[in-house]
Amino acid sequence: MMSDSGRLSGLRVLVPRPSPQGDKLVEEIRQLGAEALHFPVVETVPPESHEALDQVLRDMEKFGLIIMVSVAAARSVLARMRSLGLNWPRSTLVCSVGPVTSQVLRDNGIRVDIEPESEFTSEGLLASLQQVELSGRHIAIFRGQEGREKLTEDLEKAGATVLPVMSYRRQITGQPFDEVIQAWRSRGFDVVVITSHNILDALLELLGTQHRFLIETTHVLVISPRIANYCRRNKVHNVSVCTPGTASVCKSLKQFAIR
């Protein structure tokens, strides 16, 4: 029987996810015996202007519910509050998209009241809020520049007043991608792990028309049906779906190791 440390032996995996989540995933993949290349294709940067974000942060006590949709949102909000010398409001309910985001908040002394039990997505957030009276509640959603509108729309349908707040932006890395292309062409990757549509967009741009065939001929593992559909709309069809989370991704990689 193969030991746990060798279950992915021989598998070559490209992880284009940003740090710190990408670092943890790569570490787990390597512990299972696979060869993993970590190349973050997008970077988290501040908004072009902090004016709107700062106004909300100064008025946080006016909101009955605050929602953090990602680790990047939590980190950027906390960093900006420190810069402004602001304290977190004690009376406001806090909802987090998942355990990693929750841990970032708790590490900074912030109580997390609501968190999805399993599906760490906008849909999971909505399900976790079913027991909360939303009608008439003022809600701030901290998210990235290209955050999904579904969460806002569904909360508004439930009678809430919702303010989406851009707390960070994603941009394509400025690091040279040539070595990744060279490795992809010479040895190939068995799997590319895609955890957001922004990551796919960045990969396609970095590959360009000349090397687009590399991802079109490689197995792609994504963490939601929504991202899978986005891949297919962009003519990336060799897609498998797993649930979010490092453990789920590693478990799903085993299907490629035994082919």
N, C-alpha and C positions, 0 to 999 in steps of 0.2 A: 504494500500500500504506500502510495506516495505521500511524503510528509507535506504539511501545510505550506512549508517554505518553498516547495517545488511545484505547486499546482499549476503555475503559469510559466513553467520553464520553457524557454525557447520562443516565447511570445515577444514581439516587438510592438510597443505601444507609444503613440505620440499623444502627449497631453498638452494642449495649447491653452489650458485654463490659467487665469492669473493667480498670483500668490495672494494670500497664504493658502487658499483652498487647494490650488494646484500642487503645492509642495506636499501637503498631507496625502493627496491622492497618489502622487508619484512614489512617496515613501512606502505606502501600503502595497502598491503594485510590485515594487522591487522586492519587498519582503516575501512576496509570493513566488519569486523566482523569475519574473519577467524582466525584460530590458525596457526601460521607459525613458523617453526623451521629453524633458519639460521645457517648452518654449512658450511663455505667455505672449499671445498675439495681440492682446489688448491691455491697456494700462488705465488705471483709475486716476483721474485728475479732477481738480476742483472745478466748480462752475465758472464760467467766464466772468460772471458777476455774483457776488455774495449778497446783494441787496435784498432780494426776495427771501432767501434762506434766513438771513439775519433777522428780518422782521418777524418771521414765524418763530424763530428760536426765542426771541425776546417776549413773544406773546404765548408761549406754550401753555401757560395755565388756563388759557381761554378754551383749550381743546379738551373734550371729554375722553378722547381716545387717540392714541398715537400709534401708528403702524410702521414698523421697520420691515422693508421687503427684502433686505439682503445684508450680508456682512459689510459690504462696501458702504451702504447707507448708514449703518450704525457707526462705523468707524469715522466716516466723514462728518456726521452730525456731532459726535462726541468731540472730535478734534476742533470743530468750529466753536462749540460751546466753551471749550477751554480757552480758545483764543479771545472770546468775548467776555470771559470771566462769569459765565452764567451757571446757575445750578439747575439740576433736573427737577421738574415739578413733582412733588410727592403725591398729589391727589389724582393725577391723571392715569387712566388705564393704559397699559402698554401691551401691544400685540406684536409678536415677532414671527417671522416666516418659518423659523425652524431652530433646532437646538444650537447650531453653531452661532447664528446671529444672537440668540438668547444669551449664550455664554459670554459673548463680547460685551453685552449690556450688563450682565451680572458682575463681570470682572471690574466694571466701573461703578459698582454700587447701585445699579438700577434694577428695580424689581420688575420681572416680566410676569404679567397676569394671564396672558392668553398665548397659546402656541398650538399649531396643528399637531395632531397625534401621529400622522404618518405622511401625508402628502404635503411636502414643503414647497408649495406653489401658491399662486393667487387663489386657485380653487380651494386649496387646503386652508388658506386664511379665511376665506368666506365660510367654509364649513365650521371652523373653530369659533366663529362669531355668531353662530345660530342662537346661542343662549343669551346673547347680549341685546338689550333694547337699543336699536339703532335709530329709530324714528326721533328726529329732533336733536340728535347728537352731533356735535361738531368734531370732525375727524381730520387729522393731518396724516398724510401718507408720505413718508420720506423714501425717495426712490432715485433712480438714475434718469438721465436725460431722455432715454427712450423707453421709459417704463410703460407697462401695459395699461390700457384704459379700462379693461374689464372689471378690475377691482373697484375702481372709482364709480363706474356705471352701476354696478350691482349694489353698492352701498347707497348710492343716491336713490335707486329704485326702492330701497328699504326705508327711505325717508330721512337719511342722514345728509348733513351738509359737509361736503368733502373738499379738502384742499390738497391736491398733489403738490409736493414740494421737491424740486430738483436739488439734490444735495451733492451730486457728483456727476461726472461725465466719463464715458469710455472713449478712448481713441486708440487707433492702431499703433502698435509699438514702432518705435524708430530704430529698433535693433536690426541688424542685417539678418535676412532670412535665407541667404544663399546656402549656408551650411546645412540647414534643415532640408532644403530642396535636394542638395547633393546626397545627403543620407537617404532620403526618400527614393531617389532615382537609383542609387547604387545597391542598397540593401532592402529597401522597402519597409513599410510598417504593416503589421497585421491588422491593427485597429487604430482609429483616431477617436478620441473621446471628445464629444461636443456637448457642452453644458449650457449653451445659450445661442440665440440666433446672432448676437453680436460677434461671437467667436467664429461662427461659420462665415459671416460676412468678411471678417478680417482675414481669415485663411484664404478665401477665394481671391481677395484683393492681393494678398502677398504672393499667391501662386501665379496670378495673372493668367491670361489666355494660354500661354505656351505650356504651363505646367498644371493646368486645371485637371488634366486627365489623372493626375496622381490621386486626388481625393475621390474622383469618380470611380476609380478602380480599387479602392481600399474600403474595407469594412468600417462603417461608422457606428459608434455606440452613442446614443443620446439618452437624456434623462427624462423625457416626456414625449407623449404623442404630438404635442404642439410643435416641438422642435423637429421631430421626425417629419411632420408635414412641411415644415419650412425647408428642410433639406431637400425633400422631393420637388418642391416648387422651384428650387434652384438646381434641379437636374442631378442631385446627389441621391441615388436610389438604393444603394446597398446599405440600408439602415436597419439597426436593431434598437429596441427601446428597453430601458430599465427604469426603475424608480430612482429619485434623487438620493444622494448620500454615498459616501466613500465605500461602505460595506456592500451596497447594492451594485455599484459599478464593478468592484473587484469580483463579486460573485458572478456577474454577467460576463465578465471577460473569460471565464473558464470555458464557455461554449466555443470560443475561438481557439483556445489552447488544445482542444481535443479533436479538432478537424483534421 
